[in-house]
């Protein structure tokens, strides 16, 4: 009897589960999930920050009891991977490289009572768009490079294209998210009657945001090929050099400390590289240490004749993904280098070559001047002898007629 009741309950539960599954399957099957329609890529003129727009699938216009979302994927050419986002809106904006194909993939995601709470994905559709940029072949600029000097101003420079027509004129335009429209370079950097770069004041720069740049141009042969760049300004900072490096020593212990470089860069955003050069009778040895502190304790070997220190700085990983090292500070040594030693260092191998070259140039110049003076002196002597011979010849011709009457 108990066994019979158990089998009855098993059959009943199985029937309920099968009925529920069939009901859900039937409910899902009734919903047709089409892909987003009328997908467009719109360029508002922000030098790469584009808008992607689409409309709701036609089959879902009358749907009221489900949530409609869209899954967007696009290929990020800056990182070399696909990025994805889900949204209920019919548009999305992001940064793209206008010199490479723009690949966008979209599908519809449906969930709600119409699907019995099950996620239903529609068919994914793809749109590929290739921006077209015309211009004189080979006129695109090369070696574009930006440095944000101590966060006081940023300078971007470039080299002309491999086949840039004569008389070309370059123009730079930029945009960031706080701007309504693009602007032209506030201050061009000239070079031999050409524009080789642009200088931006700090009030035109914004950290942690796309800073989009386009460099194009014009010439008698036609428009020049445009070049597009997108950068984060905080990744191009080059701090000022450390100006105050202090040393103190007691027996073999050396204490080194310095002040952060002056300027608007916050002290907690800097890391430092300390270069230590030790010299003894066997030669010299160099080592470096990277740190975030502004002080360092160094144990000097008793046989060390001299220890010299230099330090430079860079924006650390907490404030930027990248950056440039500053110039090295002035050399500080224990014991200090006096003026006589500084004079001696002038005669190190490299300065010796420079001095020898200078002597050769001076000697050669003196020899050239002496040779020219000698040549001028010889020419004058030759002219003097020629005039003297001509004079004697004329005298001999004139004297006989004068002496004849006397004979």
C-alpha positions in Angstrom: 0.0 0.0 0.0 2.8 2.4 1.0 4.7 1.5 -2.2 1.7 2.2 -4.3 1.1 5.6 -2.7 4.8 6.5 -3.2 4.6 5.7 -6.9 1.4 7.8 -7.2 3.2 10.8 -5.7 6.2 10.4 -8.0 3.9 10.2 -11.0 2.0 13.3 -9.9 5.2 15.4 -9.4 6.6 14.3 -12.7 3.3 15.2 -14.4 3.4 18.7 -12.8 7.0 19.3 -13.8 6.4 18.2 -17.4 3.3 20.3 -17.6 5.2 23.4 -16.3 8.1 22.9 -18.7 5.7 22.4 -21.7 3.8 25.5 -20.6 7.0 27.6 -20.4 8.3 26.2 -23.7 5.0 27.0 -25.4 5.0 30.5 -23.9 8.5 31.2 -25.1 7.8 29.8 -28.5 4.9 32.3 -29.0 7.3 35.2 -28.7 9.3 36.1 -31.9 12.4 38.1 -30.9 13.7 40.0 -33.9 17.0 41.9 -34.1 17.3 45.7 -33.7 16.4 47.6 -36.8 17.7 50.7 -38.6 21.2 50.5 -37.1 23.2 53.7 -37.8 26.6 55.1 -36.9 26.4 58.8 -36.7 29.5 61.1 -36.5 28.6 64.4 -34.7 32.1 65.8 -35.6 33.8 65.0 -32.4 36.9 63.4 -34.1 36.1 59.8 -33.2 33.4 60.0 -30.4 30.5 58.4 -32.4 26.8 57.7 -31.7 25.3 54.3 -32.5 21.5 54.4 -32.9 18.8 51.8 -33.7 15.1 51.2 -33.4 13.0 48.5 -31.7 12.3 45.3 -33.6 9.0 45.5 -35.5 7.7 42.3 -34.0 7.9 43.7 -30.4 6.1 47.0 -31.0 2.9 45.8 -29.2 4.6 43.9 -26.5 3.7 45.3 -23.0 4.4 42.5 -20.5 8.2 42.1 -21.1 11.3 44.0 -20.6 13.3 44.7 -23.8 17.0 45.3 -23.6 19.7 45.3 -26.2 23.2 43.7 -26.0 25.8 45.8 -27.9 29.3 44.6 -28.8 31.9 46.6 -30.6 35.5 46.0 -31.5 37.9 48.3 -29.7 40.9 48.8 -32.0 42.9 50.6 -29.2 42.9 47.5 -27.0 42.4 44.9 -29.7 39.4 43.2 -28.1 35.6 43.3 -28.2 33.7 45.3 -25.6 30.1 44.7 -24.6 27.3 46.6 -22.9 23.6 46.0 -22.2 21.1 48.9 -22.3 17.4 49.6 -22.6 18.1 52.8 -24.6 18.1 53.0 -28.3 21.5 54.6 -28.6 25.0 54.4 -27.3 28.1 56.5 -27.6 31.8 55.6 -27.4 35.3 56.3 -28.7 36.4 54.8 -32.1 39.5 55.1 -34.3 38.4 56.8 -37.5 41.3 55.3 -39.4 40.1 51.7 -38.9 36.9 49.8 -39.6 34.1 50.2 -37.1 32.5 46.9 -36.2 29.2 46.8 -34.2 27.1 43.8 -33.3 23.6 44.1 -31.8 20.9 41.7 -30.5 17.6 41.9 -28.6 17.3 40.5 -25.1 13.7 39.8 -23.9 12.6 38.8 -20.4 9.4 39.0 -18.4 6.0 37.3 -18.1 5.8 36.8 -21.8 8.7 34.5 -21.5 7.8 33.1 -18.1 10.9 34.8 -16.7 13.3 33.2 -19.1 16.0 35.2 -20.9 15.3 35.0 -24.6 18.0 36.2 -27.0 17.3 37.2 -30.6 19.5 37.0 -33.6 22.7 39.0 -33.6 23.2 41.4 -36.5 26.5 43.1 -37.5 27.3 46.5 -39.0 30.7 47.3 -40.4 31.6 50.9 -41.4 34.8 52.1 -42.9 35.4 55.9 -42.6 36.6 57.4 -45.8 39.3 60.0 -45.7 40.7 61.4 -49.0 43.9 63.4 -49.5 47.2 63.5 -51.4 48.9 60.1 -51.1 51.7 60.0 -48.7 50.8 63.4 -47.1 49.7 62.0 -43.7 51.9 63.2 -40.8 54.3 60.9 -39.1 55.8 60.5 -35.6 53.0 62.2 -33.7 54.1 62.7 -30.1 52.6 64.6 -27.1 54.3 65.6 -23.8 52.4 67.2 -20.9 55.3 69.2 -19.3 54.8 69.3 -15.6 51.1 69.6 -16.2 51.7 73.2 -17.1 51.3 72.9 -20.8 51.1 70.1 -23.4 53.0 70.1 -26.6 52.2 67.8 -29.5 54.6 67.6 -32.4 54.8 65.7 -35.7 56.9 65.2 -38.8 55.7 65.9 -42.3 54.4 63.1 -44.5 56.8 61.2 -46.8 55.3 62.9 -49.9 54.0 66.2 -48.6 53.6 68.8 -51.3 55.7 72.0 -51.1 53.9 74.9 -49.6 51.5 72.8 -47.5 49.8 74.2 -44.5 48.8 72.1 -41.5 45.8 72.5 -39.2 45.1 70.8 -35.8 41.6 70.5 -34.3 40.8 69.0 -30.9 37.7 68.0 -28.9 37.0 66.7 -25.4 33.7 65.9 -23.6 33.3 69.3 -22.0 33.3 71.0 -25.4 30.2 71.5 -27.6 32.3 71.5 -30.8 35.8 71.1 -32.0 38.4 74.0 -31.7 41.6 74.8 -33.6 45.0 74.7 -32.1 45.5 77.7 -29.7 49.2 78.1 -30.4 51.1 76.5 -33.3 54.8 75.5 -33.0 56.6 76.8 -36.1 59.6 75.3 -37.8 61.2 76.7 -41.0 58.0 78.5 -42.1 56.0 75.3 -41.4 53.8 74.1 -38.5 55.4 71.2 -36.7 53.3 71.1 -33.6 50.7 72.6 -31.2 50.9 73.9 -27.7 47.9 73.6 -25.3 47.5 75.6 -22.1 46.4 73.6 -19.0 42.8 75.1 -19.0 42.1 73.3 -22.3 43.1 69.9 -21.0 41.0 67.4 -19.0 42.4 64.3 -17.2 40.7 60.9 -17.5 38.8 61.7 -20.6 39.4 61.2 -24.3 41.3 64.1 -25.9 40.6 63.7 -29.6 42.9 65.3 -32.2 42.8 65.6 -36.0 45.7 67.0 -38.0 44.9 67.7 -41.6 46.0 70.3 -44.1 45.8 71.9 -47.5 48.2 72.4 -50.5 48.2 73.5 -54.1 48.0 69.7 -55.0 44.8 69.3 -52.9 43.8 68.4 -49.3 46.3 66.5 -47.2 45.5 63.1 -45.6 44.0 63.6 -42.1 45.4 61.8 -39.1 43.3 61.0 -36.0 44.5 60.5 -32.5 42.9 59.9 -29.1 44.9 60.2 -25.9 44.5 60.5 -22.2 46.4 63.6 -21.1 47.4 62.2 -17.6 49.4 59.4 -19.4 51.7 62.0 -21.1 52.9 63.9 -18.1 56.6 64.7 -17.7 57.4 66.2 -14.3 60.0 68.9 -13.8 63.4 67.9 -12.6 64.1 67.6 -8.9 66.1 70.7 -7.9 66.9 70.1 -4.2 68.9 66.9 -3.5 70.4 66.8 0.0 73.1 64.5 1.5 74.2 63.8 5.0 76.6 61.1 6.2 77.9 59.6 9.4 80.8 57.1 8.9 79.5 54.6 6.4 75.8 55.6 6.6 74.5 58.1 4.0 71.1 59.8 4.2 69.7 61.1 0.9 66.5 63.2 0.7 64.9 65.6 -1.8 61.9 67.8 -2.3 59.2 66.9 -4.9 59.5 69.0 -8.1 57.6 72.2 -8.0 54.4 72.5 -10.0 50.8 71.4 -10.0 51.5 67.6 -9.8 50.3 66.3 -6.4 53.1 64.8 -4.3 51.3 61.5 -3.8 51.2 61.1 -7.6 54.9 60.8 -8.0 57.4 58.0 -7.9 61.2 58.4 -8.0 64.2 56.6 -9.4 67.4 57.1 -7.4 70.7 56.4 -9.3 73.7 55.7 -7.1 77.3 55.6 -8.5 80.1 54.4 -6.3 83.8 54.7 -7.2 86.8 52.9 -5.7 90.2 51.7 -6.8 88.7 48.9 -8.9 86.5 51.3 -10.9 82.9 52.5 -10.6 79.6 50.7 -10.1 76.1 52.0 -10.7 72.7 50.9 -9.2 69.2 52.2 -9.2 66.2 52.1 -6.8 62.6 53.0 -7.6 60.5 54.2 -4.7 57.6 56.5 -3.7 59.4 58.0 -0.7 61.5 61.1 -0.9 64.3 59.7 1.3 66.7 56.9 1.2 69.4 55.4 3.5 72.5 54.1 1.8 75.3 52.0 3.4 78.6 53.0 1.9 81.5 50.5 1.8 84.5 51.5 3.7 86.8 51.3 0.6 84.5 53.6 -1.4 86.3 56.7 -2.6 83.2 58.6 -3.7 79.5 58.1 -3.9 77.3 60.2 -6.2 73.5 60.5 -6.3 71.0 61.6 -8.9 67.2 61.4 -8.8 64.3 61.7 -11.3 60.5 61.5 -11.0 57.5 60.1 -12.9 53.7 60.0 -12.3 52.9 56.7 -10.5 50.4 54.0 -11.3 47.8 55.5 -8.9 47.4 58.6 -11.0 48.2 57.5 -14.6 48.7 54.4 -16.7 51.9 55.8 -18.2 54.1 58.8 -18.4 57.6 60.1 -19.0 60.6 60.3 -16.6 61.8 63.8 -15.8 65.3 64.9 -16.4 67.9 63.9 -13.9 68.7 66.2 -11.0 72.1 67.7 -10.6 74.8 65.3 -9.4 75.5 65.3 -5.6 78.5 63.5 -4.2 80.2 62.5 -1.0 82.9 63.8 -0.8 81.9 66.8 -2.9 83.6 67.4 -6.2 85.7 70.6 -6.0 86.5 73.0 -8.8 89.9 71.3 -9.5 88.3 67.9 -9.9 85.6 69.5 -12.1 88.4 70.9 -14.3 90.0 67.5 -14.4 86.8 65.8 -15.5 87.0 68.0 -18.5 89.9 65.9 -19.7 88.0 62.7 -19.6 88.0 60.7 -22.9 84.9 62.3 -24.4 85.8 65.9 -23.5 89.4 65.2 -24.7 88.0 64.3 -28.1 85.9 67.5 -28.2 88.9 69.6 -27.1 91.2 67.9 -29.7 88.6 68.6 -32.4 88.3 72.3 -31.3 92.1 72.6 -31.4 92.2 71.1 -34.9 89.5 73.5 -36.1 91.3 76.5 -34.6 94.7 75.4 -36.0 93.2 74.8 -39.4 91.5 78.2 -39.4 94.8 79.9 -38.4 96.6 78.0 -41.2 94.0 79.0 -43.7 94.3 82.6 -42.7 98.1 82.5 -42.9 97.9 80.8 -46.3 95.5 83.5 -47.6 97.8 86.3 -46.2 100.8 84.7 -47.8 99.0 84.4 -51.2 98.0 88.1 -51.0 101.6 89.1 -50.1 102.9 87.1 -53.1 100.4 88.6 -55.4 101.3 92.1 -54.3 105.1 91.3 -54.8 104.4 89.9 -58.3 102.4 93.1 -59.1 105.2 95.2 -57.7 107.8 93.5 -59.9 105.6 93.8 -62.9 105.1 97.5 -62.4 108.8 98.0 -61.9 109.7 96.2 -65.1 107.1 98.1 -67.0 108.5 101.4 -65.6 112.0 100.5 -66.6 111.0 99.6 -70.1 109.2 103.0 -70.5 112.2 104.9 -69.1 114.6 103.2 -71.6 112.3 104.2 -74.4 112.1 107.8 -73.3 115.8 108.5 -72.4 117.4 108.0 -75.9 115.3 110.8 -77.6 116.2 113.1 -74.8 120.0 112.4 -75.0 120.3 112.6 -78.8 120.4 116.5 -79.1 123.2 116.6 -76.6 125.3 114.2 -78.7 
